[in-house]
């Protein structure tokens, strides 16, 4: 067994953390403090649940760094750097990084990147 520590109505902060955002996954024998029990939701799940792909609506996409050179000449200027993740053939610029990459709702893990105002930076052909 494992335990998932989730944001609840007490700890939610609009725009920063939403209800059911995953703070962490802990072993079954982990003892939460009484204040943690009040401030967070704790859900017990089986370890096999964590490994079963059907319990993940979408996996957390890999976040990559892309760079765009400003010139082909030698320069001291730094390249432009952006963080992106892949969704299908599109690379989405992360303009609004969520504080927590995943949430747990409807008995599934769901990623939080796609619910933010992120934009397609470029697509693969």
C-alpha positions as CSV (number, residue, x, y, z in Angstrom):
1,X,0.0,0.0,0.0
2,X,0.9,3.6,-0.5
3,X,-0.5,7.0,0.5
4,X,-1.0,10.0,-1.6
5,X,-0.8,13.4,0.0
6,X,-3.2,15.9,-1.8
7,X,-4.1,19.5,-1.6
8,X,-7.5,20.1,0.0
9,X,-9.8,23.1,0.4
10,X,-7.7,24.4,3.4
11,X,-4.4,24.4,1.5
12,X,-5.6,25.4,-1.9
13,X,-4.4,28.7,-3.3
14,X,-6.1,30.1,-6.4
15,X,-3.6,30.0,-9.3
16,X,-1.0,28.2,-7.3
17,X,-2.4,24.9,-6.0
18,X,-5.8,23.4,-6.6
19,X,-7.7,20.7,-4.7
20,X,-6.4,17.2,-5.5
21,X,-2.9,18.3,-6.7
22,X,-0.5,15.6,-5.7
23,X,2.1,16.8,-3.1
24,X,3.8,13.4,-2.8
25,X,3.4,9.6,-2.6
26,X,4.5,8.0,0.7
27,X,4.8,4.4,1.9
28,X,2.0,2.9,3.9
29,X,4.0,3.0,7.1
30,X,4.6,6.7,6.9
31,X,3.1,8.6,9.8
32,X,1.6,12.0,9.0
33,X,1.4,14.6,11.7
34,X,-1.9,15.7,13.0
35,X,-1.5,19.1,11.3
36,X,-0.8,17.3,8.0
37,X,-4.0,15.3,8.4
38,X,-6.0,18.5,8.8
39,X,-4.3,20.5,6.1
40,X,-4.2,17.8,3.4
41,X,-6.3,14.9,2.0
42,X,-4.6,11.5,2.4
43,X,-5.7,8.7,0.1
44,X,-4.5,5.1,0.5
45,X,-3.9,3.1,-2.7
46,X,-2.3,-0.2,-3.6
47,X,1.2,-0.2,-5.0
48,X,-0.1,-2.1,-8.0
49,X,-2.4,0.8,-8.7
50,X,0.6,3.1,-9.2
51,X,2.0,0.7,-11.8
52,X,-1.1,0.1,-13.8
53,X,-1.2,2.4,-16.8
54,X,-5.0,2.5,-17.0
55,X,-5.0,4.5,-13.7
56,X,-3.2,7.3,-15.4
57,X,-5.4,9.3,-17.8
58,X,-2.2,10.9,-19.3
59,X,1.3,10.4,-18.2
60,X,3.3,13.3,-17.1
61,X,5.1,14.5,-20.2
62,X,8.8,15.0,-20.3
63,X,9.8,18.7,-20.0
64,X,12.6,19.8,-22.3
65,X,14.7,22.9,-22.8
66,X,14.9,24.5,-26.2
67,X,17.3,27.2,-27.3
68,X,17.1,29.7,-30.1
69,X,20.3,31.4,-31.1
70,X,20.0,35.2,-31.8
71,X,22.8,35.3,-34.3
72,X,25.2,33.1,-36.2
73,X,28.0,35.4,-35.3
74,X,30.2,35.1,-32.3
75,X,28.5,37.0,-29.4
76,X,28.3,37.2,-25.7
77,X,24.5,37.3,-25.8
78,X,22.8,34.4,-24.3
79,X,20.4,32.3,-26.5
80,X,16.7,32.5,-25.9
81,X,15.7,29.6,-23.7
82,X,12.2,28.1,-23.3
83,X,10.7,25.1,-21.5
84,X,8.5,22.8,-23.6
85,X,6.6,19.5,-23.4
86,X,5.4,17.3,-26.2
87,X,1.7,16.7,-26.9
88,X,1.2,14.5,-30.0
89,X,3.3,16.2,-32.7
90,X,3.2,19.6,-31.0
91,X,5.8,21.0,-28.6
92,X,4.0,23.2,-26.2
93,X,5.8,26.2,-24.6
94,X,5.3,26.2,-20.8
95,X,4.4,29.8,-20.2
96,X,2.5,29.0,-17.0
97,X,4.2,26.2,-15.0
98,X,1.8,24.6,-12.5
99,X,3.2,24.2,-9.0
100,X,2.3,20.5,-9.0
101,X,2.6,18.5,-12.2
102,X,-0.2,16.0,-11.3
103,X,-3.5,15.7,-9.6
104,X,-5.5,12.7,-8.4
105,X,-9.2,12.8,-9.3
106,X,-11.8,10.3,-10.4
107,X,-9.4,7.6,-9.0
108,X,-6.9,8.5,-11.7
109,X,-3.7,10.5,-12.0
110,X,-4.0,13.4,-14.4
111,X,-1.3,15.9,-15.6
112,X,-1.7,19.6,-14.9
113,X,0.3,21.1,-17.8
114,X,-2.5,21.0,-20.3
115,X,-4.9,22.9,-18.0
116,X,-2.7,26.0,-18.0
117,X,-2.4,28.7,-20.7
118,X,0.5,27.1,-22.6
119,X,0.9,27.7,-26.3
120,X,2.2,25.6,-29.2
121,X,5.8,26.7,-29.9
122,X,6.4,24.4,-33.0
123,X,5.2,21.1,-34.5
124,X,7.0,18.1,-35.9
125,X,6.0,17.1,-39.4
